[in-house]
Amino acid sequence: MGRVLNSRRVTLIAAALVFLFAGCLPLCSMLISSLRVDGHFSLRNFEDVFGSIRIWTLFGNSIALASLATIVAGGLGVFLGMLLGKTDLPVRTGLVVLFSLPLLLPPYVLAIGWFEILGRGGLLAQLVNPSWAEISSRWLFGMPGAVLVLGTAFMPAVLLLTLTYLAGVDPSLEEAARLSSGWPVVLNRITVPLITPGILLSLVLVFLLSMGELGAPSFLRVSVFPVASFTQSAAFYNFGAATAAAVPLIGVVLLGLFISERMLHNKAYSFRWSVQQNPNRVKLAKTTSVVLLAVIALAVLLVGMPLVGVLWRGASSAALADAIERAGASAARSLVYATISATMLCLIGFLLAYIVHRRLAASFWLDALTLFLFTLPGGIIGIGLIGLWNRPSTNWMYASAAVLIVGFIAQYTALGMRILLAGLSQLPMSLEEAAEVAGASWFRRVFAILVPLLRPSVLAAWGVTFIFCTRDLSLPLLLAPPGGDTLTARTMTLMANGSSELVAALSLLSIALAVTPFGLLAVAWRLWSKPA
């Protein structure tokens, strides 16, 4: 028994140390470097940053943009979540998939799509009136356009979390309330209060993700706070100043996580894999057709329009050939990096999920740290990794793609861990206990019992982390080795001097990259489902 416990303990401790090595060590390194100037302790970096009016102007812009984007994403996401999760509207699953598509793409792809619709030379100018396009272009390149893009990009997070918490509501509570009240009262007094923590959590996440977004605001010429930290590191190589500029963002992230923790109070949660499971649904009756048409029209507007814009400008054979010639290798590297990273994230995520699910030592702090690093802007993690590894003795690491994969592990472990934790929460602990009594080793219990039962969760965790690794922009811009950039980094580079056709074609490559994991997961499912 001691040997079994030791093998489990060593494996779990190793997984925790790998995560801490990837995420905490760089942050500690960047904090130390920010407090040293010319080899001595100094607060000059912080004095320069916090004394700059421009820094606080950028910070105010980011707060305003994140707040407005959260309002848009929250309003749309909760409304659609309630409609698709609590009514008998037809084709609900298809609509959820359609509205979730923006989550697969880098936000700047949506910005490019809207530019091809509303820009001066866009589809609106071609089909209607060039003067209208002048007005719409001025509107797009500013705060309203950035709010539209980020609100649409992060709305699926609110939608999916609303559906998740709706699926967790005890149907008997609604049924009891329905005996004396109609659906409006039941939703207002029973359903909505029960899912409010999940909704608030989704709003906090959207706000934090919007605060750290760099690509879409830069394309739409909106000056935001992440630019300050990114510029100090990428342009001036002043990592102490870059760290000081990142402190306000770290403070916002910590505040957001504190608020979410106070709201959730360690409430249990679990994921359901279908929007069809809750039997208590509001009957739309005669309004079904009208509501369905309105929802489809909203999907066409928010999701279809930017995709149409990208297709309209970039689907020519010449543009696609040019894009493949100039960025095909970058797309291939994105697939390789994301495949390796997603596989490692599944392994580390499973082991950390096991620690949290079994409530082992330091499980609370590991869980909180993974969420903190996920909501932290990628540029901050990248700066920490550069400061840690950009040394003569560790140049073998810094000059390779390994440092980028470490960055992905630090940033996205929370995703794989949370999905696998949800799967573990639906398995009775008695399964492992029975196998332990029968004499099975811990590795055998894990890989012969738990992992096969968690097959949907494992594949979902791999697919989600793969997508987030391919859509990431900040980490590749900072960490990709020379000649080893990803598609997102190459696209941002070519935006400055590439033609509209080329940029749109590169966006189509990003879309193709986003749907790639579905084919890989289908093959994996078929292979995994074959009887031994």
N, C-alpha and C positions, 0 to 999 in steps of 0.2 A: 504493500500500500504506500509506503514511504517513497519508493521509486516512482510510482504512478503520480503521486502528488508532486514530486520534484520535477518530473517531466512537464507536467502542466504548468507549474510555477515558472520554470525556466523559459518556456515558450511564451507565456503571457507577459512576463517581465521583458523579454527580448522585444516583443511587439511594441510594448509601451515605450521602451527606450528608443526604438527606431523612430517612432512618431515624435518623441520629445527631441531627438537629435535633429529631425527634419524641421520641426516647427519652432521649438523654444530656443534652441541654441543660437540660431540666426538673430532672433529678436534681442536676446541678451547681448550678443556681440554688437549689434547696431546701437543699443542703448549705451554701452560702454564707450564706443567710438565717438558718440555724439557729445560725451562729457570730457573728451580729451582734445585739446588744440595744441599743436606743436609739442606733443609729448607730455603736456601738463593738464591737470584738472582745470576745466573752464566751463562757464555757462555762456560763452560768447555765441555759440550757435543758436541757442534758444533766445538770447537777447536780440540777435539780428532778425530771427524769424518772427518772434512775437512783437517786435517793434516795427514791423513792416505793414504799412496800410494796405498794400496790394494783397498780402497774405490773407488779411481779414476780409478784404473785399471778395477774394476767391472763396473763402470759407462761407461767407454769406450767400454767394451765388449757389454753392453746393447745397447748403441747407434749404434754400428756396426751391431749387430744382428737385431735390430728394423729397421734400414735403409735397410739392404739387404732383410729382410722379406717383407718390404713395396714395394720394387722394384719388387719382385717376385709376390706378391699378386696384386699389381697395374697393372703390365703388363698383367698377366693372366686375372684378373677381368675385365679390360677395354676391352681387346680383345674379351673375351667371351660375355661381355655385349653388345658390338656393333654388334657382329655376331648374337646373339640370339634376340637382340632387334630391329635390323634394316634390317635383311635379311628374305627371305622366306624359311629358312632352316626348314625341317620337324621336328616334335616332339620337338618344342622349349620348351614348358612348361615342358615336362618330363626331358629334359636336364638341365633346370634351377633347378629343384628339385634335380636332381642327383648331380650337382656341389655344391648345397647348403648344402648337408648332413654334411660335416665337421663342419659346424657352430653349429650343434646339439650336438657335442661331446666335451668333454674336450680335449685340444690339446695333452695331454699325451697319450690318447688312440691311436691317429695317430702315435705317437712316438713308442708305443709298437707294433703296426701293422707293421711299417717299420722295427723294430728290428727283428720281426719274418720272414721278407723277406730277409733282408740284413745282419743280424747278423751272427756270426760264426756258430751257429747251426741252422740257418734259412732255409727257403725254397730254397734259391739260392744255399746254400751249399749242400742240399740234391739232387737237380735236375741237377746242372751243375758241379761245381768244388769247393771243399773246399778252394782252394787258392784264388779264386775270392771272396769268402765270407770274407776272411781275409781282403782284400782290401776294400770291400764295408763296412765292419764293422768299420774299422778305419775312413772311410769317414763319416759314419753315426754318430759316437760318436765324434762330434766336431761341429764347426761352420756350415759347409755345411749341415749336417743333421738337425740342429736346424732351419736353414733358410728354408729347404724343409718343415719341419713340420709346422712351424708358417706361412710360406707363403701359404701353402695349407689350414691351419685352418682358416685364416682370409681372404682368397681370396673371399669367398662368400659375405662378406660385401661390397667389391668393386663391384662385379657383380650385387648385388641387388640394390645398390645405382645408378649404371650406368643405369640399366633398369628403375629405378624410374624416373630419370631425363630425360631419353629418352622419357618416356611416357608423360612427361609434356611439351615436345617441341610442339609448335603450328604447326600442319601439313601444314597450309597455307603458312608459310614461306618457307618450303621445296618445296612445289608445285610451288611457284613463282620462286624459284631459278632453278627448274628443266626445266623451259621454255627455258632457255638459256645455261644451263650447265649440265654436267653429274653428276652421283652420287659421284664420288671422290671429285669433286669441292664442291658440296653441303655439303657433310659430313665435309670437311676440313674448309669451310668458314661459314657454318650456324650451323650444328648440333653440332659438337664438341665444338665450342666456347660457345654455349648455355648451354651445360652440364658440362663444365669445372669446375664451382664452386662445383658441386656435386661430381665430380671425386676427386678434391683436398680435399674436406671434407672427403671422404672415405679414402684417403691416410693418412690424419692426424689421423683419428680414428684407422686405422691399426697400424700406428707407435706407438701411445700411448698404445694400447692394447698389442702390442709386447713388449714394454718397461716394462710393469707390469707383464708379464707372468713368472710364477715360475715353474710349474710342468714339462713341456716338456724340458726346458733347464736343469733342475736338473737331469731328467732321462738320458739325452744325455750327461751329464757331462760337460756342458758349464757353467762356472761361470758367473753369471749375477748380476746386482745391487740389485734387490729385495731380494736377499739372505742376503745382509748385514742387512737390516732392520728386516727381518724375524728372522734372527739368534739372533739379540740383544734382541728381544722380547720373542721368543719362547724358546731359549736355556739359555740366561743369565738373562732374566726378567728385563733388563735395558730399560725401556720404554722411558726414556729421551734420551738415545743414539739412540734408535730405531726411535724416532721422528726426531732427527737431521739427521740420515741417510736417512730419507724419504724426506727431504727438496729438494734435487736436482730433485727427481722424481716429486714432486709437482710443481717445477719450470718449468720442461719440459711440464707438463700437461697444466699449465697456458699459456705458450708460444704457445702450439699447439692450444688451444682454442682461443687465441687472433688472431692467423693466420686465423683460420677458420671463425671467426667473420668478419675479414677484407675482406675475400674472398666472403662471402655470403651477407654481407651488408643487413641483414634482408630480403633477398629475400623470397617471398612466395613459398611454395612448397606443393605438395599434392602427395599422393600415389595412384597408380592404382593397382588393384588386379589381373591383367592379362597381359601377355606379348603379347596378340593377338590384342590389341586395336588400335595401330597406323597403319593407312592404307598405309602409304608410306614405302614401303619395297624395298630393293635392290634385284633384281632377280639374283639368282645364276646360273640359266639355266643349262648348261652342267656340270658345276663343282659341282652341288648339291651333287651328290653321293660321290665324293671324299672328299668334305668338311665335310659331315656328318660322314663319316668313320673316318676322322682325329679327329673330335671332340669327337666321341665315344671312340676312342683309348686314347685320352687325359683324358677322364673321368675314363676309366678303370685304367690308370696309376696313376692318382692323388688320386682318391677316392676308386676305386676297390681294388688296390693292398694292402693298409694297412688293409682294412676290410678282405680281403682274408687271410692275415697273422694272424689276430686275430682268425678267424674261424678255420684255419688250426691247430693252436696250442691249442685253448681253447675249441673246440666244443665237446670234448669227454665227455661221461656221468660222468666219474669219476671226471674230472676237474670241471665240472659244479656243481656236487653235493658238492664238496669241497668248491667251491666259495659260493654257497648258504648257506652252513652250517656256514662258517666263516664271511660272509658279507650280508646274507639275511636280517638280522635285520637292518643293516645299509641302505640297499636299501629301505626297508619299511619306515625307518625314513626320507630318502631323499624325498620320495613321499609325506609324511605328511608335512614336512617342506615346500616343494615347493608348495604344494596345498594351504596351509595357506598364504604363502608369495605372491603367484601370485594373489590370491583373494584380499588381502589387496593392492597390487600394482595396480590392476585394479581400485579399489575404489579411492585411493589417486591420481593415475594417471589421472583419469577422472576429478576429481575436480581441479587439477592443470592445466590440459589441458583447462578446462573451463575458468580459470583465464587468461591464456595466450591468448586464442582465443578471449576473450572479452576485452583483453588489460586492465585489471583491475590494481589496484595499485600494484607496485613491480613485475609485470608479467615478465618483461625483466630479472630481477635478479633471479627470481625463475627458469626461463627457463635455464639461464646460469649455475646456481648452480646444477641443475639436471644433465646437461651434464658434468660438472666438476667432480661430484662424480662418474658418470658412467665411465669416462676415468681414474679416479684415481685408482691405483692398490688396490685390495681388502685388501692386507696386511696392508696398511696404515689406512684404515677405521677400520679394526680389532684392530689395536694397539690403536686407539683412543677410541674404545668402551671398550677395556679392562681397559685402564687408567681411564675411566669415571665410570665404573660399578663395578670394582674389589675392593670393599670396604666392610667393615663389615655391614654397614647399607643398602647396596644394593645387598648383596650376593644372596638374593632371585631371583634377576633378572639375575645376572651374572652366577649363577649355573644352570640356566634353558636354554631351547632352545629359549626363548624369545629374548635373546641378539643376537642370530644368525639371527632370523627373522628381527630384527631391522637393522642388517647389510645388509641383502638383500634389505630392503626398501631403505636404504641410497644409495646402489650401483645401483639398477636397476629401480628406479622410472622413470628415463629418458626414458627407453624403453617403458613402458606402456603409459607414458604421450605423447610421440611423435607419437605413433601409433594412440592413441585416438584423438590427436590434428589434425592429418591428416584426420581422419574421420569427426571431427567437421567442418573442413574447407570446406568440400563438402556439408554441410547442410546449406540452407539459414537461416539467422537469423530471417527472417519473420515468420518462424514456431513458434518459442518461443514467439515472439512478439504478434502474433495473439492469442495464448493461454493466454498470460498475459492480453490482452485486454478483453478476454472472462471471466476473473476472476479466472483462474486456479492458484493455489499456485505454488511457485517455485519448491517444491519437486514433485508436480504432473507433471509440465512441463518437469522436468528432467527425471523422471522414467516412465512416461506414453507416452512421445513423443520422447525425445532425445535418451534415452538408447535403446528402441526398434529399432529405425532407425539406430543406431550405432552397431547393433548386430554383423556384420562381424568384425568391428574394436575391439569390446569388446572381442570377442573370440580370435582374433589374438593377442591382447595385453596379454590376459591370457596365451595363449599357448607359446608366445615368452618369457615372464617373467618366466613361469614355467620351460622352458628348460634351461634358463640361471641360475636359482637357482639350478637346479639339476647338472649342469656341473661345478659350481663354486668350486674352490679348496682352495684358500687362506682364505676365511672367515671361512669355516668349520674347517680347520686346527687350526685356532686361537680361534674360538668362540664356537665350538660344546662342550656341557657339557660332563663330564666324563660318559662313557657308552652310549653316545648319538651321536656318530659320524655319518657322512654321508658316502655314498658309495665312493665318491671321496677321502675323508680323509682316509677311511679304505684301499682303494686301494694303496694310496701312502705309507701308513704304511707297508703294506704287500709286497711292491715292494722290500724292503731291504733284506728280508729273505725268501720270498715265491718263489715257483718254477715258471718256465716260463709258465707251463700249468695253474697254479692258477691265475697268473697275467693276462694271456690272457682271461681266463674265467671271471674274474672280469671285464675286458674290455667289454666282451659280455653283462654282466649285465648292464653296463653303456649304451650300445647301446639300449638294451631293455627299459631302463629307458627313453631314449631320445624319443622313438617312443610312449611311453605311452600316452602323452597328445593328440596325434592324435585320439586315441580311445575315450578318455574322451571328446574331443571337438566334435567328431561325435555324441556322445550321447547327449551332451548339445545342439547341433544344432537341432537334431530331437525333443527334448523336447521343445525347445524354439520356434520351427517352428509350433508346433501343434496349431490349432486354439483354442481359449479360449472357 
